[in-house]
Amino acid sequence: MELKQYGIREEFETATNDFKEFLNDGKNANEWLKTVAAFANTKGGTLYDGIVNDNYNPKGFNKAMVDKQVQTFQRLAKEHIRPEPDISMRYLPIGEDKYVIEFAIQKSHERPVVCLYDGFPFIWVREEGKTRAATSEEIQRMALEDSGEEKEKVFLSKPFVADHFQQLFALFQEKNNRELTEKDLRSVGFFDDFGMLRKEAEYFADDYQGEDTALMITRYPSFGKGGSLLYPEPLFQGNILSGIQKVQEYVAAHAEVVYLKQASGAISTTSFPPRTVTEAIVNAYAHKNYLMRGSQIEVNLYLDRLEIVSPGALVGRGSLGKINDLSSLIPMRRNEFICNVLVMLKLMERRGSGFDKIESDYQPFGNKYAPFAIAREDSFTLVLPNLSYPYGVVGTDSTELDLVFLERPNEKPSTRKVLSYCYFKNRSLEEIAKMLGISVSSYLRNEILQDLVTRKLLTADKEGKKNLYHTNKDTVYLKGE
């Protein structure tokens, strides 16, 4: 039975729509209170009371129960949600003496809206079909947006001067085969009706020097940041276009030509396909959280991979950990103006297909070289494998590293696993046992670990009462390092 026949606007739970069978009082009330607060913090939304969640079947209430549900809603919303959101109600008849209650919650003008429950304040936001806790970045942005501070700083008290943006004009001409006009710039909000420059437009000025676009490039001759040997470039603080160009040129200078034979002929590229490098650094500038003062984009070049780290969580998604399927990421724009300028310069696609392009460039080289991302609470990292490194991205928890050491005839299968597992991190006896899938025993201590220590392939250091094991880098080498 379709819900719209009862005047219900949406058939499913979405970013602006939610169904509840019953509004609980008492300890379970938070299940619906947090949804009300989330709607007020995000885009607004509608909560329908009297619809079974599992099958979206309208159950409804009689008039007496409708009155009790409305009183429960009003009382608990007033007690637990601060500031109290703007809410309107309708009663939708679904049969004889049966009604579904529609609570329409407006987006609040005073955010963040806090849901106080069990003595603790929580800030919730709404995304497609679910309610989740807001990230620190989202809370910060709500507060700034609704304080009026951001609105007051949208445009500067300095006029737009075309001569200050020669690099921008030249790149537009190169990409579009025509001259950039002031009409083009006005269409993306580069300046206001009085000719005053937008604040973020300064990031594209030829002479811009500021921490907002800071970029740090570092080359590590191994697989991680451990050790004292590294090759950092001076901190870059120029405009966005110069930053993109700097990364392109630096990576190209440290890349090798790579060939892949196929039935249809050989594919020729470099250690890091140029298009993927451009997509990655453009993504970093486009989606950086510019409210995180003192933060910088990091470009880290390791033996097996290139990492481009952008400050700020993935918009609307928070911390997701490792993401292997880049095409599953639906891009949500954090900086609409910066994105629009990059689209105008054909450095970004209007609908954001950059992740698809990255996967496409790496696809012919197989899963060993599959790019991936790491989404944390305060950063988003794109990881591009080095196609000229023959072993793919080396994981710190790998048990199958390509190691070179003095092997015995009929070497135990556990030897390579233990040496691989302990290559990047100190490991406890319990961790090694779990990795091998065996119990902690004298056999593990003596026949496996102590044997490797005696052969000087493994070292054992005391930490309190425990031994921590680490692969001896003087006798065990990782091929290619």
C-alpha positions as CSV (number, residue, x, y, z in Angstrom):
1,M,0.0,0.0,0.0
2,E,1.6,3.3,-1.1
3,L,2.1,5.9,1.7
4,K,1.6,8.9,-0.6
5,Q,-2.2,8.1,-0.8
6,Y,-2.4,9.3,2.8
7,G,-0.5,12.5,2.1
8,I,2.9,11.1,3.2
9,R,5.5,12.8,1.0
10,E,8.2,10.1,0.9
11,E,7.9,6.3,0.7
12,F,11.2,5.6,2.4
13,E,13.4,6.8,5.3
14,T,15.8,9.4,3.8
15,A,18.0,12.3,4.9
16,T,14.7,14.3,5.5
17,N,12.2,11.6,6.3
18,D,11.8,9.1,9.2
19,F,9.2,6.7,10.4
20,K,8.4,5.7,14.0
21,E,5.8,3.1,15.1
22,F,5.4,4.7,18.5
23,L,7.1,7.6,20.4
24,N,8.4,6.0,23.6
25,D,8.5,7.8,26.9
26,G,11.2,7.0,29.5
27,K,14.6,5.4,28.7
28,N,13.9,4.6,25.0
29,A,12.7,8.1,24.1
30,N,16.2,9.0,22.9
31,E,15.6,6.9,19.8
32,W,13.3,9.5,18.4
33,L,14.5,12.6,20.2
34,K,17.9,12.3,18.5
35,T,16.2,12.2,15.1
36,V,14.3,15.4,15.8
37,A,17.5,17.1,16.9
38,A,19.4,15.7,13.8
39,F,16.7,17.1,11.5
40,A,17.1,20.5,13.2
41,N,20.9,20.4,12.8
42,T,20.9,19.3,9.1
43,K,18.3,20.2,6.5
44,G,15.1,19.9,8.5
45,G,12.8,16.9,8.0
46,T,9.6,15.1,8.8
47,L,9.0,12.4,11.4
48,Y,5.9,10.3,10.9
49,D,4.6,8.7,14.0
50,G,2.4,5.6,13.6
51,I,4.2,3.7,10.8
52,V,5.8,0.3,11.3
53,N,9.6,0.7,10.5
54,D,10.1,-2.8,9.2
55,N,7.6,-2.7,6.3
56,Y,6.5,1.0,6.3
57,N,2.9,-0.1,7.0
58,P,0.7,2.7,8.4
59,K,-0.6,1.5,11.8
60,G,-1.9,4.8,13.2
61,F,-3.6,5.7,16.5
62,N,-7.1,6.5,17.6
63,K,-7.9,10.0,18.7
64,A,-7.2,9.4,22.4
65,M,-3.7,7.9,21.6
66,V,-3.0,10.7,19.1
67,D,-3.5,13.2,21.9
68,K,-1.1,11.2,24.3
69,Q,1.6,10.9,21.6
70,V,1.5,14.6,20.8
71,Q,1.7,15.5,24.5
72,T,4.7,13.1,24.9
73,F,6.4,14.7,21.9
74,Q,5.9,18.3,23.1
75,R,6.9,17.6,26.7
76,L,10.1,15.6,25.9
77,A,11.2,17.9,23.1
78,K,10.9,20.8,25.4
79,E,12.8,19.0,28.2
80,H,15.6,17.5,26.2
81,I,16.3,19.5,23.0
82,R,18.1,22.9,23.2
83,P,17.3,25.2,21.6
84,E,13.8,23.9,21.0
85,P,13.3,23.5,17.2
86,D,10.4,25.0,15.2
87,I,7.9,22.2,14.7
88,S,4.5,22.0,13.0
89,M,2.0,19.0,13.1
90,R,-0.6,17.4,10.9
91,Y,-2.9,14.5,11.5
92,L,-3.2,12.2,8.5
93,P,-6.3,9.9,8.4
94,I,-5.6,6.4,7.3
95,G,-8.9,4.7,8.2
96,E,-11.8,4.9,10.5
97,D,-10.7,6.6,13.7
98,K,-7.0,6.0,12.8
99,Y,-4.4,8.7,12.3
100,V,-0.7,9.0,11.5
101,I,0.9,12.1,13.1
102,E,3.2,14.2,11.0
103,F,5.9,16.2,12.8
104,A,7.6,18.7,10.4
105,I,10.9,19.9,11.9
106,Q,12.5,23.0,10.5
107,K,16.3,23.5,10.2
108,S,17.3,25.5,13.2
109,H,18.7,29.0,12.9
110,E,20.6,28.5,16.2
111,R,22.9,25.5,15.8
112,P,24.2,23.2,17.0
113,V,21.0,21.9,18.5
114,V,21.8,19.7,21.5
115,C,19.9,16.7,22.7
116,L,20.3,16.3,26.4
117,Y,19.7,12.8,27.6
118,D,20.8,10.9,30.7
119,G,22.6,14.0,31.8
120,F,24.8,14.1,28.7
121,P,24.6,16.5,25.8
122,F,24.7,15.0,22.3
123,I,24.8,16.6,18.9
124,W,23.2,14.6,16.1
125,V,23.1,15.0,12.3
126,R,21.0,13.3,9.6
127,E,22.3,11.6,6.5
128,E,20.5,9.3,4.0
129,G,18.2,7.0,6.1
130,K,20.0,7.3,9.4
131,T,20.9,9.5,12.3
132,R,24.5,9.7,13.6
133,A,26.7,11.7,16.0
134,A,28.1,14.9,14.5
135,T,31.9,15.1,13.9
136,S,33.9,17.9,15.6
137,E,34.3,19.5,12.2
138,E,30.5,19.5,11.6
139,I,29.9,21.1,15.0
140,Q,32.4,23.8,14.4
141,R,30.9,24.6,11.0
142,M,27.4,24.8,12.4
143,A,28.5,27.2,15.1
144,L,30.3,29.4,12.6
145,E,27.6,29.4,10.0
146,D,24.8,30.4,12.4
147,S,26.9,32.9,14.3
148,G,27.0,35.0,11.1
149,E,30.8,35.1,11.3
150,E,31.2,33.2,8.0
151,K,28.6,35.2,6.2
152,E,30.3,38.5,7.2
153,K,33.6,37.2,5.9
154,V,32.4,35.9,2.5
155,F,33.6,39.0,0.7
156,L,36.7,41.1,1.5
157,S,36.9,44.9,1.5
158,K,39.3,44.8,-1.5
159,P,38.3,45.0,-5.2
160,F,38.8,42.3,-7.8
161,V,41.8,43.2,-10.0
162,A,42.3,41.0,-13.1
163,D,46.0,41.6,-13.2
164,H,46.4,39.8,-9.9
165,F,45.1,36.6,-11.4
166,Q,47.2,36.1,-14.5
167,Q,47.9,32.4,-13.7
168,L,44.2,31.8,-13.4
169,F,43.4,33.5,-16.7
170,A,46.3,31.7,-18.5
171,L,45.2,28.2,-17.3
172,F,41.5,28.9,-18.3
173,Q,42.7,29.9,-21.8
174,E,44.7,26.7,-22.1
175,K,41.9,24.4,-20.9
176,N,39.0,26.1,-22.6
177,N,40.6,27.6,-25.7
178,R,39.0,31.0,-25.1
179,E,39.6,34.0,-22.8
180,L,38.2,34.1,-19.3
181,T,35.7,36.9,-18.8
182,E,34.5,38.8,-15.8
183,K,31.1,37.3,-16.6
184,D,32.6,33.8,-16.1
185,L,34.0,34.9,-12.7
186,R,30.8,36.5,-11.6
187,S,28.9,33.3,-12.4
188,V,30.9,31.4,-9.8
189,G,30.8,34.2,-7.2
190,F,34.4,35.4,-7.6
191,F,33.3,38.9,-6.6
192,D,30.1,40.6,-5.5
193,D,27.9,43.2,-7.2
194,F,30.2,45.9,-6.0
195,G,33.3,44.2,-7.3
196,M,34.6,43.2,-3.9
197,L,36.7,40.0,-3.9
198,R,35.4,36.8,-2.4
199,K,37.6,35.6,0.5
200,E,38.4,32.2,-1.0
201,A,39.2,33.8,-4.4
202,E,42.4,35.0,-2.8
203,Y,43.6,31.4,-2.8
204,F,43.9,31.7,-6.6
205,A,45.8,35.1,-6.6
206,D,49.3,35.1,-8.2
207,D,50.9,36.6,-5.1
208,Y,49.0,34.6,-2.4
209,Q,51.2,33.5,0.5
210,G,49.2,32.1,3.4
211,E,48.9,29.1,5.7
212,D,45.4,28.2,4.4
213,T,47.0,26.6,1.3
214,A,50.1,25.3,3.0
215,L,51.5,22.2,1.4
216,M,54.3,19.9,2.8
217,I,56.0,17.4,0.5
218,T,58.3,14.7,2.0
219,R,60.0,11.7,0.5
220,Y,60.8,8.7,2.7
221,P,63.2,6.1,1.3
222,S,61.4,3.3,3.0
223,F,57.8,2.2,3.8
224,G,56.9,4.4,6.7
225,K,57.8,7.5,8.7
226,G,60.0,5.6,11.2
227,G,63.7,6.4,11.2
228,S,65.7,9.6,10.8
229,L,66.2,9.5,7.0
230,L,63.8,11.6,5.1
231,Y,63.9,14.3,2.4
232,P,61.4,17.1,3.1
233,E,60.8,20.0,0.8
234,P,60.4,23.6,2.1
235,L,56.8,24.3,3.3
236,F,54.9,25.7,0.3
237,Q,52.4,28.5,0.9
238,G,51.5,29.7,-2.5
239,N,48.2,29.7,-4.4
240,I,46.2,26.6,-5.1
241,L,47.1,26.4,-8.8
242,S,50.9,26.7,-8.0
243,G,50.4,24.0,-5.3
244,I,48.8,21.6,-7.8
245,Q,51.6,22.2,-10.3
246,K,54.3,21.7,-7.7
247,V,52.9,18.3,-6.7
248,Q,52.6,17.3,-10.4
249,E,56.2,18.2,-11.2
250,Y,57.6,16.7,-7.9
251,V,56.0,13.3,-8.4
252,A,56.9,13.2,-12.1
253,A,60.5,13.9,-11.2
254,H,60.6,10.9,-8.9
255,A,58.6,8.5,-11.2
256,E,59.8,5.8,-13.6
257,V,58.3,4.7,-16.9
258,V,56.2,1.5,-16.5
259,Y,55.1,-0.9,-19.2
260,L,52.3,-3.5,-19.0
261,K,52.1,-6.0,-21.8
262,Q,48.5,-6.9,-22.9
263,A,47.1,-8.8,-25.8
264,S,46.2,-5.6,-27.5
265,G,49.6,-4.1,-27.0
266,A,51.7,-2.5,-24.2
267,I,50.4,0.1,-21.8
268,S,52.9,2.8,-21.0
269,T,52.6,5.0,-17.9
270,T,54.7,6.1,-15.0
271,S,55.1,5.0,-11.3
272,F,52.1,7.2,-10.5
273,P,49.9,7.9,-13.5
274,P,49.9,11.7,-14.0
275,R,46.1,11.9,-14.2
276,T,45.7,10.2,-10.9
277,V,48.2,12.5,-9.2
278,T,46.3,15.5,-10.5
279,E,42.9,14.1,-9.4
280,A,44.3,13.3,-5.9
281,I,45.9,16.8,-5.3
282,V,42.9,18.6,-6.7
283,N,40.6,16.6,-4.4
284,A,42.8,17.5,-1.5
285,Y,42.5,21.3,-2.1
286,A,38.9,21.1,-3.1
287,H,37.7,19.2,0.1
288,K,40.2,20.5,2.7
289,N,38.7,21.9,5.9
290,Y,40.0,25.5,5.7
291,L,38.6,26.1,9.2
292,M,41.3,23.9,10.7
293,R,43.9,26.7,11.2
294,G,47.5,25.8,11.0
295,S,46.8,22.5,9.2
296,Q,48.4,21.6,5.9
297,I,48.0,19.2,3.0
298,E,50.7,16.5,3.2
299,V,52.2,14.8,0.2
300,N,54.2,11.8,1.4
301,L,56.2,9.7,-1.1
302,Y,57.2,6.3,0.1
303,L,59.1,3.5,-1.6
304,D,55.8,1.6,-2.4
305,R,53.2,4.4,-2.5
306,L,52.2,8.0,-2.7
307,E,49.9,9.4,0.1
308,I,48.1,12.7,-0.2
309,V,46.5,13.8,3.1
310,S,43.9,16.5,3.2
311,P,42.9,18.0,6.6
312,G,39.2,17.4,7.5
313,A,36.9,14.4,7.6
314,L,35.1,13.0,4.6
315,V,32.1,15.3,4.3
316,G,29.0,13.8,5.9
317,R,30.7,10.4,6.5
318,G,33.1,10.9,9.4
319,S,35.6,8.2,10.2
320,L,35.3,5.1,8.0
321,G,38.8,3.7,8.2
322,K,40.2,2.1,5.1
323,I,38.1,2.3,1.9
324,N,39.0,-0.1,-0.8
325,D,36.2,0.7,-3.2
326,L,36.8,4.3,-4.2
327,S,33.9,4.3,-6.6
328,S,31.6,3.7,-3.6
329,L,32.4,7.2,-2.3
330,I,29.7,9.7,-3.2
331,P,31.4,13.0,-3.2
332,M,29.8,15.8,-1.1
333,R,31.4,19.2,-1.6
334,R,32.8,21.0,1.4
335,N,34.0,24.1,-0.5
336,E,31.4,24.9,-3.2
337,F,33.2,28.0,-4.5
338,I,36.7,26.4,-4.7
339,C,35.1,23.4,-6.5
340,N,33.3,25.6,-9.0
341,V,36.5,27.4,-9.9
342,L,38.3,24.1,-10.4
343,V,35.5,22.9,-12.5
344,M,35.7,26.1,-14.6
345,L,39.4,25.3,-15.1
346,K,38.6,21.7,-16.1
347,L,40.6,20.3,-13.2
348,M,37.5,18.8,-11.7
349,E,34.4,17.2,-13.1
350,R,31.1,18.9,-12.3
351,R,29.7,15.8,-10.8
352,G,32.9,14.5,-9.3
353,S,34.1,11.4,-11.1
354,G,37.7,11.8,-10.0
355,F,37.8,8.6,-7.9
356,D,36.4,6.6,-10.9
357,K,39.3,7.9,-13.0
358,I,41.9,6.9,-10.4
359,E,40.5,3.4,-10.2
360,S,40.4,3.2,-14.0
361,D,44.1,4.1,-14.4
362,Y,45.1,1.4,-11.9
363,Q,42.6,-1.3,-13.0
364,P,44.9,-2.9,-15.7
365,F,47.6,-3.6,-13.1
366,G,45.5,-5.8,-10.8
367,N,44.4,-5.9,-7.2
368,K,48.0,-5.7,-5.9
369,Y,48.1,-2.1,-7.1
370,A,44.5,-1.1,-6.2
371,P,44.4,2.4,-4.9
372,F,42.5,3.0,-1.6
373,A,41.5,5.8,0.8
374,I,41.7,6.2,4.6
375,A,38.9,8.3,6.2
376,R,39.6,9.5,9.7
377,E,37.9,12.0,12.0
378,D,40.3,14.7,11.1
379,S,41.7,13.8,7.7
380,F,41.1,12.1,4.4
381,T,44.0,10.2,2.7
382,L,44.3,8.9,-0.9
383,V,46.8,6.2,-1.3
384,L,48.3,5.6,-4.8
385,P,50.5,2.5,-5.2
386,N,53.8,2.8,-6.9
387,L,53.5,0.9,-10.1
388,S,57.3,0.6,-10.5
389,Y,57.6,-1.2,-7.1
390,P,57.1,-4.9,-7.9
391,Y,55.4,-6.0,-4.7
392,G,52.4,-3.6,-4.4
393,V,51.7,-1.6,-1.2
394,V,53.5,-3.1,1.8
395,G,51.1,-3.5,4.7
396,T,52.5,-3.1,8.2
397,D,50.5,-6.2,9.3
398,S,51.5,-8.3,6.3
399,T,52.7,-11.9,7.0
400,E,54.0,-12.5,3.4
401,L,56.6,-9.8,2.8
402,D,59.3,-10.5,0.2
403,L,62.2,-10.9,2.6
404,V,65.8,-11.8,2.0
405,F,67.6,-13.7,4.8
406,L,69.8,-16.8,5.3
407,E,67.3,-19.6,5.0
408,R,67.8,-23.2,6.2
409,P,66.9,-26.2,4.1
410,N,63.3,-27.1,4.9
411,E,62.7,-23.8,6.6
412,K,59.6,-23.7,8.8
413,P,56.6,-21.9,7.1
414,S,56.2,-19.9,10.3
415,T,59.6,-18.3,9.8
416,R,58.6,-15.9,7.0
417,K,55.3,-15.2,8.7
418,V,56.9,-14.2,12.0
419,L,59.7,-12.1,10.3
420,S,57.1,-10.4,8.1
421,Y,54.7,-9.7,11.0
422,C,57.5,-8.3,13.2
423,Y,59.2,-6.3,10.4
424,F,57.5,-2.9,11.0
425,K,56.2,-3.3,14.6
426,N,57.3,-4.8,17.9
427,R,55.1,-7.7,18.6
428,S,54.2,-9.5,21.8
429,L,54.1,-13.3,22.3
430,E,50.3,-13.2,22.4
431,E,50.1,-11.2,19.2
432,I,52.4,-13.6,17.3
433,A,50.4,-16.6,18.7
434,K,47.2,-15.1,17.5
435,M,48.7,-14.3,14.1
436,L,49.9,-17.9,13.7
437,G,46.6,-19.3,14.9
438,I,48.2,-21.3,17.8
439,S,48.2,-21.0,21.5
440,V,51.0,-19.5,23.7
441,S,53.2,-22.4,24.5
442,S,56.8,-23.5,25.1
443,Y,56.9,-24.7,21.5
444,L,56.2,-21.2,20.3
445,R,58.7,-19.6,22.7
446,N,61.5,-22.0,22.2
447,E,61.2,-23.9,18.9
448,I,60.0,-20.9,16.9
449,L,60.9,-17.5,18.5
450,Q,64.0,-18.4,20.4
451,D,65.3,-20.3,17.4
452,L,65.0,-17.1,15.3
453,V,66.6,-15.0,18.1
454,T,69.5,-17.5,18.2
455,R,69.9,-17.2,14.5
456,K,69.9,-13.4,14.9
457,L,66.9,-13.0,12.6
458,L,64.8,-11.8,15.4
459,T,65.5,-9.6,18.4
460,A,63.7,-9.8,21.8
461,D,63.5,-6.7,24.1
462,K,62.0,-6.5,27.5
463,E,59.1,-4.2,28.2
464,G,58.2,-4.7,31.8
465,K,57.7,-8.5,32.2
466,K,57.0,-9.1,28.5
467,N,59.3,-9.8,25.6
468,L,58.6,-7.8,22.5
469,Y,60.0,-9.2,19.2
470,H,61.3,-7.3,16.2
471,T,62.8,-8.5,13.0
472,N,66.6,-7.8,12.9
473,K,67.2,-5.4,10.0
474,D,70.9,-6.2,10.0
475,T,70.2,-9.8,8.9
476,V,66.8,-9.6,7.2
477,Y,66.1,-7.3,4.2
478,L,62.9,-6.4,2.4
479,K,63.5,-6.8,-1.3
480,G,63.6,-3.4,-3.0
481,E,64.4,-1.5,0.2
